[in-house]
Amino acid sequence: MNLTPHPERRRGGTLGAVTMTSMIDVVFLLLIFFLVTSSFAPDEGRIDSALQTEGSGAPTNDLQPQIVSVRRSGQVVTFSVGQRTTTSAQELTSILRLLPREAGVAVRVSGDVPVGAAATAMQAAHDAGFERRSYVPASD
């Protein structure tokens, strides 16, 4: 009986063989890492709807936003709120201060109006105390 070990086994295994034990350990560690660090989204059936339904008890605001129309008449830019029209930013601010602020203001600007006039109307709405302001391009 020959008791000398085979020369290939002395070096730690057979030639060309890959030890799968360490590879399996790495795969399981990656699997555990991704399971622990991932976040699972709740089922869509459990997510609250953003839409309000009738009888939900949520308070509704019946007020419409104030509309400031900014138009160009020749070389003069006019600001209109309802039936009142002005060319002055200070007078526009005074008009807007008389209106309810809860619903906000929409500044509707015609296409031929300079950008500075639109900015003036937005600043007047800010100065009048409107927290909700929006810019709306007019469809000419």
C-alpha positions in Angstrom: 0.0 0.0 0.0 1.3 3.4 -1.0 0.9 6.0 1.8 2.4 9.0 -0.1 -0.2 11.6 -1.0 -1.0 12.3 -4.6 1.1 15.3 -5.8 -2.0 17.3 -6.9 -3.7 16.9 -3.6 -0.7 18.3 -1.7 -1.3 21.7 -3.4 -4.9 22.0 -2.1 -7.0 20.2 -4.6 -7.3 19.0 -8.1 -6.1 21.1 -11.0 -8.8 23.3 -12.5 -11.3 22.7 -9.7 -13.1 25.8 -8.2 -14.2 25.6 -4.6 -17.9 26.4 -4.5 -18.1 26.9 -0.8 -16.7 30.4 -0.8 -18.8 31.4 -3.8 -22.0 30.1 -2.1 -21.1 32.1 1.0 -20.7 35.3 -1.0 -24.0 34.7 -2.8 -25.9 34.2 0.5 -24.3 37.3 2.0 -25.3 39.4 -1.0 -28.9 38.0 -0.8 -29.1 38.8 2.8 -27.7 42.3 2.2 -30.3 43.1 -0.5 -33.1 41.7 1.6 -32.2 43.8 4.6 -31.5 47.0 2.7 -34.5 47.0 0.3 -37.8 48.6 1.2 -41.0 47.1 0.1 -43.8 49.3 -1.1 -47.2 48.8 0.5 -49.9 47.2 -1.6 -51.8 49.7 -3.8 -55.1 48.7 -2.1 -53.8 50.1 1.2 -52.6 53.5 -0.2 -55.0 56.4 0.4 -56.4 58.0 -2.6 -55.4 61.6 -3.3 -58.9 62.2 -4.8 -61.6 63.5 -2.5 -64.9 61.6 -2.6 -68.3 62.8 -1.7 -69.1 62.7 2.0 -65.4 62.4 3.0 -65.8 65.2 5.4 -62.9 67.2 4.0 -63.5 70.9 3.8 -63.8 72.3 0.3 -63.0 75.8 -0.8 -65.7 77.2 -3.0 -63.7 80.3 -3.9 -62.1 80.7 -7.3 -58.7 82.2 -7.6 -58.5 85.9 -8.6 -57.5 86.4 -12.2 -55.2 89.3 -13.2 -55.2 89.7 -17.0 -52.1 91.4 -18.4 -52.5 92.7 -21.9 -50.7 95.1 -24.2 -52.6 98.0 -25.8 -50.2 99.6 -28.3 -47.2 100.5 -26.2 -49.0 100.5 -22.9 -49.4 97.4 -20.7 -52.7 97.1 -18.8 -53.6 95.0 -15.7 -57.2 94.0 -15.4 -59.0 92.4 -12.4 -62.6 91.9 -13.2 -64.0 95.2 -14.5 -61.1 97.3 -13.1 -58.2 98.1 -15.3 -55.0 100.0 -14.5 -51.5 100.6 -15.8 -49.9 101.1 -12.5 -48.3 98.4 -10.3 -49.2 100.3 -7.1 -52.9 100.6 -8.1 -52.9 96.9 -9.0 -51.6 96.1 -5.6 -54.3 98.3 -4.0 -57.0 96.5 -6.0 -55.7 93.1 -5.1 -55.6 94.0 -1.4 -59.4 94.4 -1.4 -60.0 90.8 -2.6 -60.1 87.5 -0.7 -56.7 85.8 -0.6 -57.5 82.2 0.4 -58.0 80.9 -3.2 -54.9 82.6 -4.5 -54.3 84.6 -7.7 -53.7 83.6 -11.3 -51.8 86.0 -13.5 -52.9 85.4 -17.1 -50.5 87.0 -19.6 -51.0 87.6 -23.3 -48.2 86.5 -25.7 -47.1 90.0 -26.7 -46.6 91.2 -23.2 -43.0 91.8 -22.0 -41.7 89.6 -19.3 -41.2 92.5 -17.0 -44.9 93.2 -17.0 -45.7 89.7 -16.0 -43.2 89.9 -13.2 -44.7 93.2 -12.1 -48.2 91.5 -11.8 -46.7 88.6 -9.8 -44.9 91.0 -7.5 -48.1 93.1 -7.0 -49.9 89.9 -6.0 -47.1 89.1 -3.5 -47.2 92.6 -2.1 -51.0 92.3 -1.7 -50.6 89.3 0.5 -51.4 86.4 -1.8 -49.5 83.3 -0.8 -50.7 81.2 -3.7 -49.7 82.8 -7.0 -49.6 81.1 -10.5 -48.6 82.2 -13.9 -50.9 81.3 -16.8 -50.2 82.1 -20.4 -53.3 83.3 -22.2 -54.4 81.3 -25.2 -54.6 84.0 -27.9 
